[in-house]
Amino acid sequence: MVSGVQLEDKQCPNGCEDDDKLVLNAKDIICNLPGEFSVVSCQSCGLLRTNPRPTPETIGFYYPDDYGPYQGTKVSQKELAGLKRVSWLRKFIRKLFKFNTNCLPKVNPGRMLEIGCASGAFMHKMANEGWDVEGIEFSEAAAESARQLGYNVFAGAVECAPEPLVKYDLIVGWMVIEHLHDPIKALKKMRSWVKPGGQLVISVPNAGSIEFRVFKRNWYALQVPNHLYHFDTETLTEVLRKSGWRTQKIYHQRVLGNLVASLGYVCNEKFGESFFSNWLMRFPLASGRLVYLMYPLAFIMSLFGQTGRMTIWAVGADLDEK
């Protein structure tokens, strides 16, 4: 056991019998922090989860201030000053190449809550589009960065967040639900925070993809122990249903950053660390124009639901739909 980190053994959040099958053992490949963790599959509902796992009180060890996702969400000075302009060519390219990453329903601006807002980049973007935005962020350091932009951000777990004074029209969470210790409890709370007809848009890694089946413990999006749950379309839809949400659409993102980074981890494991393997491992955070070259393959894989990330739209279900 890692000093200062306590582990807990938890059964499936769907209330299934304690009948798990070991899928794999893996280590932290993002920050290279110590510890080995098991991913198990519930034999009743198929949900994959990290178990045993760090407790809510001690998992912060695996979220240092230099944790990658915190660094990739900072607002540049040009964006902050409103000086960053999007050229007509870039606008055309964005329409031509639809990556389905942060795709949102076409709704009029209202009140929006971002779960896992990190340093506030997405909130800043939505505020500039007319939304009244607030956030929840686990990391105090990242939350403070977002507050410095002028936004109201609660630092802590979703389960501990206070009730909003005014309910939301939209709640978003980009790659965050898989980090939650009790996703059903958190999603139920989010359901109570939205207005009638309020919507939820989340993205998660797709453990039902060919990426996971091929790379297994070296899959970039596995990210144990930060990722406590590993969803596919069926298990996520069921968790949403149990939480009071009705799934409307599922978009398979047309990006292959996970795949490229996973190749880097395989190269690193088999041949040792090198400039090439390190470049591959950094690809999801610094891919640049290469994503456009890979778009045809990503597009084809997305048609079959085989890319490593997916975005889900859901709406608050009526009581008789649960």
C-alpha positions as semicolon CSV with decimal commas, in nm:
position;residue;x (nm);y (nm);z (nm)
1;M;0,000;0,000;0,000
2;V;0,122;0,352;-0,083
3;S;0,196;0,557;0,229
4;G;-0,091;0,795;0,304
5;V;-0,329;0,631;0,056
6;Q;-0,609;0,414;0,194
7;L;-0,795;0,167;-0,027
8;E;-1,159;0,065;-0,009
9;D;-1,342;-0,231;-0,161
10;K;-1,679;-0,129;-0,307
11;Q;-1,946;-0,333;-0,481
12;C;-2,112;-0,236;-0,808
13;P;-2,304;0,094;-0,773
14;N;-2,596;-0,063;-0,961
15;G;-2,668;-0,274;-0,651
16;C;-2,562;-0,601;-0,813
17;E;-2,445;-0,900;-0,612
18;D;-2,076;-0,911;-0,527
19;D;-1,972;-1,120;-0,827
20;D;-1,675;-0,955;-0,996
21;K;-1,426;-1,090;-1,247
22;L;-1,071;-0,958;-1,269
23;V;-1,006;-0,796;-1,609
24;L;-0,653;-0,660;-1,563
25;N;-0,404;-0,500;-1,327
26;A;-0,252;-0,165;-1,417
27;K;-0,042;0,123;-1,284
28;D;-0,070;0,500;-1,305
29;I;0,073;0,589;-1,646
30;I;-0,016;0,959;-1,642
31;C;0,183;1,085;-1,342
32;N;0,384;0,765;-1,279
33;L;0,282;0,762;-0,915
34;P;0,322;0,436;-0,718
35;G;0,062;0,164;-0,675
36;E;-0,101;-0,112;-0,878
37;F;-0,477;-0,133;-0,925
38;S;-0,725;-0,392;-1,047
39;V;-1,002;-0,335;-1,299
40;V;-1,293;-0,573;-1,243
41;S;-1,610;-0,648;-1,436
42;C;-1,948;-0,692;-1,266
43;Q;-2,079;-1,026;-1,389
44;S;-2,441;-0,909;-1,349
45;C;-2,444;-0,577;-1,540
46;G;-2,105;-0,567;-1,714
47;L;-1,988;-0,239;-1,558
48;L;-1,609;-0,212;-1,532
49;R;-1,461;-0,038;-1,231
50;T;-1,134;0,009;-1,044
51;N;-1,156;-0,198;-0,726
52;P;-1,012;-0,176;-0,463
53;R;-0,967;0,198;-0,506
54;P;-0,832;0,497;-0,309
55;T;-1,082;0,645;-0,065
56;P;-1,233;0,989;-0,135
57;E;-1,021;1,130;0,148
58;T;-0,688;1,004;0,009
59;I;-0,728;0,992;-0,371
60;G;-0,598;1,349;-0,390
61;F;-0,249;1,195;-0,386
62;Y;-0,310;1,098;-0,749
63;Y;-0,415;1,452;-0,846
64;P;-0,099;1,663;-0,803
65;D;-0,116;2,029;-0,903
66;D;0,071;1,948;-1,226
67;Y;-0,187;1,682;-1,322
68;G;-0,209;1,701;-1,703
69;P;-0,580;1,788;-1,750
70;Y;-0,542;2,089;-1,520
71;Q;-0,264;2,230;-1,737
72;G;-0,450;2,189;-2,066
73;T;-0,748;2,398;-1,962
74;K;-0,590;2,731;-1,878
75;V;-0,713;3,041;-2,059
76;S;-0,451;3,224;-2,262
77;Q;-0,401;3,597;-2,225
78;K;-0,535;3,652;-2,577
79;E;-0,851;3,459;-2,494
80;L;-0,889;3,643;-2,166
81;A;-0,858;3,980;-2,338
82;G;-1,098;3,875;-2,611
83;L;-0,828;3,928;-2,871
84;K;-0,817;3,575;-3,009
85;R;-0,996;3,571;-3,343
86;V;-1,096;3,269;-3,544
87;S;-1,015;3,305;-3,913
88;W;-1,266;3,219;-4,183
89;L;-1,043;2,927;-4,285
90;R;-1,041;2,784;-3,934
91;K;-1,419;2,824;-3,912
92;F;-1,453;2,637;-4,243
93;I;-1,221;2,359;-4,124
94;R;-1,416;2,322;-3,800
95;K;-1,739;2,279;-3,995
96;L;-1,576;2,034;-4,234
97;F;-1,408;1,827;-3,962
98;K;-1,667;1,754;-3,694
99;F;-1,476;1,584;-3,414
100;N;-1,783;1,552;-3,184
101;T;-1,577;1,639;-2,877
102;N;-1,759;1,917;-2,693
103;C;-2,075;1,909;-2,905
104;L;-2,378;2,067;-2,740
105;P;-2,752;2,073;-2,814
106;K;-2,873;2,384;-2,995
107;V;-3,033;2,569;-2,705
108;N;-3,054;2,934;-2,613
109;P;-2,801;3,055;-2,355
110;G;-2,915;3,019;-1,996
111;R;-2,761;2,891;-1,674
112;M;-2,486;2,632;-1,709
113;L;-2,290;2,428;-1,455
114;E;-1,964;2,259;-1,550
115;I;-1,863;1,958;-1,341
116;G;-1,484;1,929;-1,332
117;C;-1,427;2,276;-1,473
118;A;-1,049;2,263;-1,406
119;S;-0,898;2,608;-1,466
120;G;-1,207;2,746;-1,638
121;A;-1,134;2,748;-2,012
122;F;-1,468;2,599;-2,121
123;M;-1,664;2,815;-1,877
124;H;-1,488;3,120;-2,020
125;K;-1,584;3,017;-2,372
126;M;-1,949;2,966;-2,279
127;A;-1,963;3,292;-2,083
128;N;-1,848;3,472;-2,395
129;E;-2,141;3,310;-2,578
130;G;-2,390;3,453;-2,331
131;W;-2,420;3,177;-2,070
132;D;-2,438;3,239;-1,696
133;V;-2,177;2,986;-1,582
134;E;-2,072;2,821;-1,257
135;G;-1,839;2,531;-1,186
136;I;-1,744;2,249;-0,952
137;E;-1,381;2,137;-0,936
138;F;-1,210;1,877;-0,716
139;S;-0,873;2,055;-0,715
140;E;-0,853;2,370;-0,502
141;A;-0,561;2,501;-0,710
142;A;-0,749;2,459;-1,039
143;A;-1,068;2,601;-0,888
144;E;-0,877;2,909;-0,773
145;S;-0,747;2,961;-1,128
146;A;-1,107;2,960;-1,252
147;R;-1,214;3,197;-0,974
148;Q;-0,945;3,442;-1,082
149;L;-1,131;3,466;-1,413
150;G;-1,433;3,586;-1,218
151;Y;-1,638;3,265;-1,203
152;N;-1,816;3,107;-0,907
153;V;-1,650;2,769;-0,851
154;F;-1,707;2,524;-0,565
155;A;-1,393;2,327;-0,476
156;G;-1,472;1,973;-0,367
157;A;-1,674;1,665;-0,458
158;V;-2,005;1,693;-0,643
159;E;-2,176;1,514;-0,355
160;C;-2,066;1,791;-0,116
161;A;-2,165;2,084;-0,336
162;P;-2,447;2,312;-0,212
163;E;-2,786;2,331;-0,382
164;P;-2,796;2,607;-0,644
165;L;-3,006;2,912;-0,567
166;V;-3,142;2,897;-0,923
167;K;-3,161;2,572;-1,118
168;Y;-2,963;2,513;-1,436
169;D;-3,067;2,474;-1,799
170;L;-2,757;2,272;-1,882
171;I;-2,497;2,069;-1,692
172;V;-2,180;1,957;-1,868
173;G;-1,891;1,735;-1,763
174;W;-1,600;1,661;-1,996
175;M;-1,419;1,343;-1,898
176;V;-1,524;1,364;-1,534
177;I;-1,798;1,109;-1,450
178;E;-1,544;0,826;-1,458
179;H;-1,356;1,001;-1,174
180;L;-1,649;1,002;-0,930
181;H;-1,663;0,760;-0,636
182;D;-2,043;0,734;-0,654
183;P;-2,158;0,835;-1,004
184;I;-2,522;0,741;-0,946
185;K;-2,547;0,953;-0,632
186;A;-2,377;1,243;-0,809
187;L;-2,592;1,213;-1,122
188;K;-2,908;1,202;-0,911
189;K;-2,797;1,522;-0,742
190;M;-2,734;1,683;-1,081
191;R;-3,081;1,572;-1,190
192;S;-3,230;1,768;-0,899
193;W;-3,032;2,076;-1,002
194;V;-3,182;2,120;-1,351
195;K;-3,500;2,294;-1,456
196;P;-3,781;2,091;-1,619
197;G;-3,641;1,982;-1,955
198;G;-3,289;2,057;-1,835
199;Q;-3,011;1,873;-2,017
200;L;-2,692;1,690;-1,928
201;V;-2,399;1,658;-2,168
202;I;-2,103;1,444;-2,064
203;S;-1,808;1,278;-2,228
204;V;-1,628;0,966;-2,106
205;P;-1,367;0,722;-2,234
206;N;-1,526;0,436;-2,427
207;A;-1,419;0,106;-2,271
208;G;-1,626;-0,072;-2,534
209;S;-1,387;0,041;-2,806
210;I;-1,130;-0,159;-2,996
211;E;-0,866;0,067;-2,838
212;F;-0,928;-0,082;-2,494
213;R;-0,943;-0,439;-2,625
214;V;-0,609;-0,399;-2,804
215;F;-0,405;-0,196;-2,555
216;K;-0,559;-0,314;-2,226
217;R;-0,339;-0,193;-1,936
218;N;-0,152;0,043;-2,174
219;W;-0,471;0,212;-2,295
220;Y;-0,419;0,584;-2,245
221;A;-0,778;0,642;-2,130
222;L;-0,765;0,369;-1,864
223;Q;-0,583;0,605;-1,624
224;V;-0,614;0,411;-1,298
225;P;-0,664;0,499;-1,020
226;N;-0,800;0,839;-1,130
227;H;-1,063;0,668;-1,344
228;L;-1,278;0,467;-1,105
229;Y;-1,529;0,354;-1,369
230;H;-1,479;0,243;-1,728
231;F;-1,802;0,277;-1,924
232;D;-1,927;0,149;-2,257
233;T;-2,249;0,272;-2,420
234;E;-2,470;0,013;-2,247
235;T;-2,334;0,050;-1,895
236;L;-2,334;0,430;-1,909
237;T;-2,690;0,440;-2,043
238;E;-2,800;0,217;-1,753
239;V;-2,622;0,431;-1,492
240;L;-2,789;0,740;-1,636
241;R;-3,129;0,569;-1,631
242;K;-3,088;0,471;-1,266
243;S;-2,993;0,831;-1,191
244;G;-3,305;0,984;-1,346
245;W;-3,170;1,073;-1,690
246;R;-3,292;0,960;-2,030
247;T;-3,021;0,924;-2,294
248;Q;-3,100;1,115;-2,612
249;K;-2,790;1,081;-2,830
250;I;-2,449;0,921;-2,819
251;Y;-2,170;1,068;-3,030
252;H;-1,851;0,871;-3,081
253;Q;-1,577;1,130;-3,098
254;R;-1,375;1,142;-3,418
255;V;-1,036;1,165;-3,254
256;L;-0,757;0,911;-3,211
257;G;-0,544;1,076;-2,945
258;N;-0,598;0,785;-2,707
259;L;-0,482;0,538;-2,970
260;V;-0,162;0,727;-3,052
261;A;-0,071;0,779;-2,687
262;S;-0,137;0,411;-2,616
263;L;0,114;0,320;-2,888
264;G;0,363;0,538;-2,705
265;Y;0,311;0,350;-2,379
266;V;0,355;0,017;-2,559
267;C;0,680;0,139;-2,719
268;N;0,800;0,267;-2,384
269;E;0,726;-0,067;-2,218
270;K;0,884;-0,285;-2,487
271;F;1,179;-0,076;-2,607
272;G;1,245;0,172;-2,328
273;E;1,191;0,544;-2,306
274;S;1,277;0,746;-2,616
275;F;1,200;1,080;-2,777
276;F;0,957;0,903;-3,013
277;S;0,765;0,719;-2,741
278;N;0,745;1,036;-2,530
279;W;0,613;1,231;-2,829
280;L;0,344;0,967;-2,886
281;M;0,244;0,973;-2,519
282;R;0,202;1,353;-2,529
283;F;-0,009;1,340;-2,845
284;P;-0,353;1,392;-2,682
285;L;-0,238;1,723;-2,531
286;A;-0,024;1,849;-2,821
287;S;-0,148;1,691;-3,145
288;G;-0,191;2,012;-3,347
289;R;-0,270;1,969;-3,715
290;L;-0,202;1,594;-3,712
291;V;-0,558;1,530;-3,592
292;Y;-0,679;1,640;-3,935
293;L;-0,456;1,386;-4,110
294;M;-0,599;1,112;-3,890
295;Y;-0,958;1,226;-3,934
296;P;-1,055;0,978;-4,213
297;L;-0,965;0,678;-3,996
298;A;-1,126;0,836;-3,690
299;F;-1,443;0,905;-3,890
300;I;-1,469;0,541;-4,003
301;M;-1,402;0,405;-3,654
302;S;-1,663;0,639;-3,505
303;L;-1,929;0,502;-3,740
304;F;-1,883;0,164;-3,571
305;G;-1,858;0,309;-3,220
306;Q;-1,493;0,211;-3,189
307;T;-1,314;0,534;-3,103
308;G;-1,193;0,576;-2,748
309;R;-1,415;0,866;-2,639
310;M;-1,786;0,936;-2,653
311;T;-2,019;1,226;-2,577
312;I;-2,370;1,166;-2,443
313;W;-2,672;1,395;-2,438
314;A;-2,937;1,322;-2,176
315;V;-3,248;1,495;-2,046
316;G;-3,407;1,474;-1,704
317;A;-3,652;1,182;-1,713
318;D;-4,004;1,197;-1,578
319;L;-4,074;0,984;-1,271
320;D;-4,256;0,720;-1,474
321;E;-3,955;0,680;-1,706
322;K;-3,706;0,575;-1,439
